[in-house]
Amino acid sequence: MTTPILETQALTMRFGGLVAVNNFSMQMGDTDLVGVIGPNGAGKTTIFNMITGIYEPTEGDVRLSGKSLVGEQVALITQKGIARTFQNIRLFKDLTVLDNIRLAGHSRMKYGLIANILRTKKFHEEESRLKEEAIKLLKIFKLENKMDHLAKNLPYGEQRKLEIARALATKPKVLLLDEPAAGMNPNETADLTKLIKWVRDEFQIAILLIEHDMRLVMEVCERIYVVDHGELIAHGNPSEIQNNPKVIEAYLGAQSEEGEQ
């Protein structure tokens, strides 16, 4: 059996007496497109935070290409091949579009501290290569004509595209998208749906996404994991998930609770 590119084994996260995630296990192949869904407060973002090293799991393991990431620093996990976006866009908003991409690429720079201080030939060669790669990414995302604009001046949909492009600048094996459609109008969401599929096919990477927009999830994801109150309650293809009684109950229950408030 091929080693999964990304695997979680019985991931558990406790905050004092609160169990935010309990015994969550998942596997992804090299180019899988997988969703994690569930009502608000189900533990989805906590799962992402454990995978990316923001939280160290109370129990369980996260493995990239068969090697554990638990206890590694966030920056090292990025270098090893996991990149992410956030529900609330986290661009360097007072830097240019180009500089946002260039900064992300610095995680892969091969020159050392001395070369940086002395501005050696190797430093200039690496910086030149980094700029060329950044411009290439901006062309792919049709943002090259705005490379000198401040990131904060981009329309919302283009800020989302820039955040995804910045994540790809780290050359990930796995891309995690946290609520990529949050705040988007229907036209922007339709464009994003196409973009996610295209990114997977163009860059040949695995994509794991959290999303509340069920139309987007059902259209782009090949497999879906459903969590509720920190527990995995179902997983399968979109058709299986749509018709799963436990999933229907979890979402209907969440809607009922919201209506009572």
Buried (B, 14 or more C-beta within 10 A) or exposed (E): EEEBBBBBBEBBBBEEEEBBBBBBBBBBBBBBBBBBBBBEEBBBBBBBBBBBBEBEBBBBBBBBBEEEBBEBEEEEBBBBBBBBBBBEBEBBEEBBBBBBBBBBBEBBBEBEEEBBEEEBEBBEEBBEEBBEBBBEBBEBBEBBEBBEBBBEEBEEBBBBBBBBBBBBBBBBBBBBBBBBBBBBEEEBBBBBBEBBBEBBEEBEBBBBBBBBBBEBBBBBBBBBBBBBBBBBBBBBEBEEBEEBEEBEEBBEEBEEEEEEE
